[in-house]
Amino acid sequence: MRVYYDRDADINLIKAKNVAVIGYGSQGHAHALNMRDSGVKNIAIGLREGSGSAAKAEGEGLQVMTPGDAAAWADFIMLVTPDEGQGALYRDHLHGNMKQGATLAFAHGLNIHFNLIEPRSDLDVIMVAPKGPGHTVRAEYQRGAGVPCLLAIAQDATGGAHELGLSYACAIGGGRAGVIETTFREECEADLFGEQVVLCGGLTSLIKAGYETLIEAGYAPEMAYFECVHEVKLIVDLIYEGGIANMRYSISNTAEYGDYTRGPRVITDETRAEMKRILDDIQSGRFARDWMLENEVGQTSFKATRRREADHGIEDVGARLRGMMPWIAETRMVDKSKN
């Protein structure tokens, strides 16, 4: 594995370009503001007409263009809109407008790896993927640090894709922590698997199952929330700080013994077999196909599920208990008024 740092990059490469960031959500705002603060002068935000994000970008002194106009102006385009709309966005607004030999960049590999976007042959196609949400990418940069980034090259039409991608990664703060070389396939498949099996799907399903088990057994919702939701942060922070061993060092012997002896009864051979089936769904393209089909019908099932999950009792109890702990809001990562 090759890792690069600021000393390995020429940040002047990206400073010499017109850079368009298409999208101004979590990642888009962080990329644009970090670049600006790194000395990149020519930055534009590409947004559809009437976008609610335009005022936020303009409030930061950034120029806003339509995606088509941004594509015609830019030498380097970073596409950080939601995965499901990138194919149509590229075909309708970028493909015919981008300059000869420009760079098309992504923060996630899905659309390129599964051929949902087929870029022009004259373009450099790269990925610069920070390993953290945009709020963290921005906050770490502001405190003088950075979030590690992944760098991958899918198409090097000009011969300079790697150097320019590294320059961009350092401009958003990645070179302070380390820029790791990978491939679109590896990033995409590993990222989807981690989200579905552990970080999002696995974790939320485990939390809800534990909460519901205690509720069904007659325990108070507040107790169930504290034990199955609230204290997750403590455990995750300990693992984040120093690995699983660090967490086990810090908890009680009773908790550690329960970890060793009861954890494997939850994550069984059957669970591992299901993980392998999920990985096969990802590798074969079935998940990408199903997600794109869901978007073709207006995300009907997705939106209904989102609405149903938001109505789960765990959300009401959590909101009430978090209101008793004002320090949580004081250090919140998500500020919807800004991004």
C-alpha positions in Angstrom: 0.0 0.0 0.0 1.5 3.4 -1.0 0.8 6.4 1.2 1.5 10.0 0.1 1.7 13.2 2.2 1.8 16.9 1.6 5.6 16.7 0.9 4.9 14.3 -2.0 2.5 16.6 -3.8 2.7 19.8 -5.8 -0.3 21.8 -4.6 0.3 24.4 -7.3 -1.1 21.9 -9.9 -4.6 22.3 -8.6 -4.1 26.0 -7.8 -3.5 26.5 -11.6 -6.9 25.0 -12.5 -10.5 26.1 -12.7 -12.1 23.7 -10.3 -15.8 23.0 -10.3 -17.4 21.1 -7.4 -20.8 19.8 -8.5 -22.9 19.6 -5.4 -22.8 21.5 -2.1 -23.8 19.0 0.5 -21.7 17.3 3.2 -18.7 16.5 1.0 -19.2 19.4 -1.5 -19.0 22.2 1.0 -16.0 20.7 2.7 -14.0 20.2 -0.5 -14.8 23.7 -1.8 -14.0 25.5 1.5 -10.9 23.5 2.2 -9.5 24.2 -1.3 -10.3 27.9 -0.9 -8.5 28.1 2.4 -5.5 26.2 0.8 -5.2 29.0 -1.8 -7.1 27.6 -4.8 -8.5 30.8 -6.3 -10.7 29.6 -9.2 -13.5 27.6 -7.6 -17.1 27.3 -8.8 -20.1 25.3 -7.3 -22.2 23.6 -9.9 -25.9 23.5 -8.8 -29.2 23.1 -10.7 -31.2 26.3 -11.0 -33.3 27.0 -7.9 -31.1 24.8 -5.6 -31.5 25.7 -2.0 -27.7 25.2 -1.5 -26.9 28.2 -3.8 -27.4 30.7 -1.0 -25.1 28.7 1.4 -22.4 28.6 -1.3 -22.7 32.3 -2.2 -22.7 33.2 1.5 -19.2 31.7 1.6 -18.1 33.9 -1.3 -18.2 31.1 -3.8 -19.5 31.6 -7.4 -22.4 29.4 -8.4 -23.0 28.1 -11.9 -25.3 25.6 -13.5 -23.7 22.2 -13.9 -23.4 22.7 -17.7 -21.8 26.1 -17.4 -19.4 24.8 -14.7 -18.4 21.9 -16.9 -17.6 24.2 -19.8 -15.6 26.5 -17.5 -13.7 24.0 -15.5 -10.4 22.1 -16.0 -11.2 19.8 -13.0 -14.7 18.7 -12.0 -15.4 17.0 -8.7 -18.8 15.2 -8.7 -20.2 15.0 -5.2 -23.9 14.8 -5.8 -25.8 11.7 -4.7 -24.8 8.5 -6.5 -28.2 7.7 -7.9 -28.4 10.9 -10.0 -24.8 11.1 -11.2 -25.4 9.1 -14.4 -28.1 11.4 -15.7 -26.2 14.5 -14.6 -23.1 13.4 -16.5 -25.0 12.5 -19.7 -27.2 15.6 -19.7 -24.9 18.3 -18.5 -21.2 17.3 -18.3 -20.4 14.9 -21.2 -20.9 17.4 -24.0 -19.6 20.5 -22.2 -16.4 19.4 -20.5 -13.1 20.6 -22.0 -10.8 18.3 -24.0 -8.4 16.7 -21.5 -10.2 17.9 -18.4 -10.4 15.8 -15.2 -13.6 14.2 -14.0 -13.3 13.3 -10.3 -15.4 11.3 -7.9 -15.5 10.8 -4.1 -17.0 7.3 -4.4 -16.4 4.7 -7.1 -19.9 3.3 -7.7 -20.8 5.0 -11.0 -17.5 4.3 -12.7 -17.0 0.8 -11.3 -20.5 -0.4 -12.4 -20.3 1.5 -15.7 -23.3 3.7 -14.9 -21.1 6.5 -16.3 -19.0 5.9 -19.4 -16.7 9.0 -19.6 -15.3 10.4 -22.8 -11.9 8.8 -23.7 -10.1 12.1 -23.6 -10.8 12.8 -19.9 -8.8 11.9 -16.9 -11.0 10.0 -14.5 -10.0 9.8 -10.9 -11.3 9.3 -7.4 -10.4 11.3 -4.3 -12.4 9.9 -1.4 -12.0 11.3 2.1 -12.5 8.6 4.7 -14.9 10.6 6.8 -18.1 12.6 6.4 -17.8 16.1 5.0 -18.4 17.7 8.4 -15.4 16.0 9.7 -13.3 16.8 6.6 -14.0 20.5 7.2 -13.6 20.4 11.0 -10.3 18.6 10.9 -8.9 20.9 8.2 -9.9 24.0 10.3 -8.1 22.7 13.3 -4.9 22.2 11.3 -5.2 18.4 10.7 -6.8 16.3 8.0 -8.8 13.2 7.1 -7.0 10.4 5.2 -8.1 10.2 1.6 -8.1 7.4 -1.0 -6.8 8.1 -4.5 -7.6 6.0 -7.5 -7.1 6.4 -11.3 -9.6 4.9 -13.7 -8.4 6.7 -16.8 -5.2 8.6 -17.4 -5.7 10.3 -20.8 -3.2 13.1 -20.2 -0.5 11.2 -18.3 -0.9 13.6 -15.3 -4.0 12.2 -13.6 -2.1 10.8 -10.6 -0.1 14.0 -9.8 -3.2 16.2 -10.2 -5.3 13.9 -8.1 -2.7 14.0 -5.3 -2.6 17.8 -5.5 -6.3 18.0 -5.1 -6.3 15.5 -2.2 -3.7 17.6 -0.4 -5.7 20.8 -1.1 -8.7 19.4 0.9 -6.4 18.3 3.8 -5.8 14.7 2.9 -2.0 15.0 2.7 -1.8 16.1 6.3 -3.1 12.6 7.4 -2.1 10.5 4.4 -3.4 9.8 0.9 -3.7 6.0 0.2 -3.5 4.5 -3.3 -6.3 2.2 -4.2 -8.6 1.2 -7.1 -12.2 2.1 -8.0 -13.2 -1.5 -7.5 -11.6 -1.9 -4.1 -13.0 1.3 -2.7 -16.5 0.8 -4.1 -17.0 -2.8 -3.1 -15.4 -2.5 0.3 -17.2 0.8 1.0 -20.6 -0.7 0.2 -19.9 -3.8 2.2 -18.8 -1.9 5.3 -21.9 0.4 5.1 -24.3 -2.5 4.7 -22.9 -5.1 7.0 -21.3 -3.1 9.8 -21.4 0.7 9.9 -25.0 1.4 8.9 -27.1 -1.7 8.2 -25.5 -4.0 10.7 -25.1 -1.4 13.5 -28.6 0.1 13.3 -30.2 -3.4 13.1 -28.2 -4.6 16.1 -29.1 -1.4 18.1 -32.8 -1.7 17.3 -32.9 -5.5 18.0 -31.3 -5.0 21.4 -33.6 -2.1 22.2 -36.7 -4.0 21.2 -35.7 -7.1 23.1 -35.4 -5.1 26.3 -38.7 -3.3 25.7 -40.5 -6.6 25.0 -39.1 -8.0 28.2 -40.7 -5.1 30.2 -37.7 -2.8 30.7 -38.2 0.9 30.6 -37.6 2.6 27.2 -35.2 5.0 28.8 -33.0 2.1 30.2 -33.1 0.3 26.9 -32.0 3.5 25.1 -29.1 4.2 27.5 -27.8 0.6 27.3 -28.3 -0.1 23.6 -28.0 3.3 21.9 -26.4 6.0 24.1 -23.4 4.0 25.3 -22.5 2.9 21.7 -20.5 6.2 21.4 -18.4 5.4 24.4 -17.4 2.0 23.0 -16.9 3.3 19.4 -14.7 6.2 20.7 -12.5 3.7 22.6 -12.1 1.5 19.5 -11.6 4.6 17.3 -8.9 5.8 19.7 -6.9 2.6 20.0 -8.5 -0.4 18.5 -10.6 -3.2 20.0 -7.9 -4.0 22.5 -8.0 -0.4 23.8 -11.8 -0.7 24.3 -11.4 -4.1 26.2 -8.7 -2.6 28.4 -11.0 0.2 29.4 -14.2 -1.6 30.2 -15.0 -3.8 33.2 -13.9 -7.4 33.5 -17.6 -8.3 33.5 -18.2 -6.5 30.2 -15.0 -8.0 28.7 -16.0 -11.5 29.7 -19.5 -11.0 28.2 -17.8 -9.7 25.0 -15.8 -12.9 24.5 -18.5 -15.4 25.5 -21.7 -13.8 24.2 -20.7 -11.8 21.2 -20.1 -14.9 19.0 -23.7 -16.1 19.9 -25.0 -12.9 18.2 -22.6 -13.0 15.2 -23.0 -16.7 14.3 -21.9 -18.8 11.3 -25.3 -18.1 9.8 -24.6 -14.3 10.1 -21.2 -14.7 8.5 -22.8 -16.7 5.6 -25.3 -13.8 5.1 -22.4 -11.4 5.0 -20.8 -13.4 2.2 -24.1 -13.3 0.3 -24.3 -9.5 0.7 -20.7 -9.2 -0.6 -21.7 -11.3 -3.6 -24.7 -9.0 -4.2 -22.2 -6.1 -4.3 -19.5 -7.8 -6.4 -22.0 -9.1 -9.0 -23.7 -5.7 -9.4 -27.1 -6.8 -8.0 -27.1 -4.2 -5.3 -26.2 -1.4 -7.8 -28.9 -2.7 -10.2 -31.6 -2.8 -7.4 -30.7 0.7 -6.2 -30.9 2.2 -9.7 -34.2 0.4 -10.3 -35.5 1.9 -7.0 -34.6 5.3 -8.3 -36.3 4.7 -11.6 -39.6 4.5 -9.8 -39.0 7.6 -7.7 -37.6 5.8 -4.6 -41.0 4.7 -3.5 -39.9 1.9 -1.3 -36.9 3.8 0.0 -38.9 6.8 1.0 -41.6 4.7 2.7 -39.0 2.8 4.7 -37.3 6.1 5.7 -40.6 7.4 6.9 -41.4 4.2 8.8 -38.0 4.1 10.5 -38.3 7.7 11.5 -41.5 6.8 13.4 -39.8 4.1 15.5 -40.2 4.6 19.2 -36.4 4.7 19.7 -36.3 8.1 18.0 -38.8 9.7 20.4 -37.1 8.3 23.5 -33.7 9.4 22.2 -34.8 12.9 21.4 -36.2 13.3 24.9 -33.1 11.9 26.6 -30.7 14.0 24.5 -32.7 17.0 25.6 -31.4 16.3 29.1 -27.8 16.3 27.9 -27.2 19.7 26.3 -23.5 19.0 25.8 -24.4 16.7 22.9 -25.9 19.6 21.0 -23.0 21.8 21.8 -20.6 19.5 20.0 -22.8 18.3 17.2 -21.2 17.5 13.9 -24.3 18.2 11.7 -25.5 21.7 11.2 -28.3 21.6 8.6 -28.3 25.4 8.2 -24.7 25.3 6.8 -24.6 22.1 4.7 
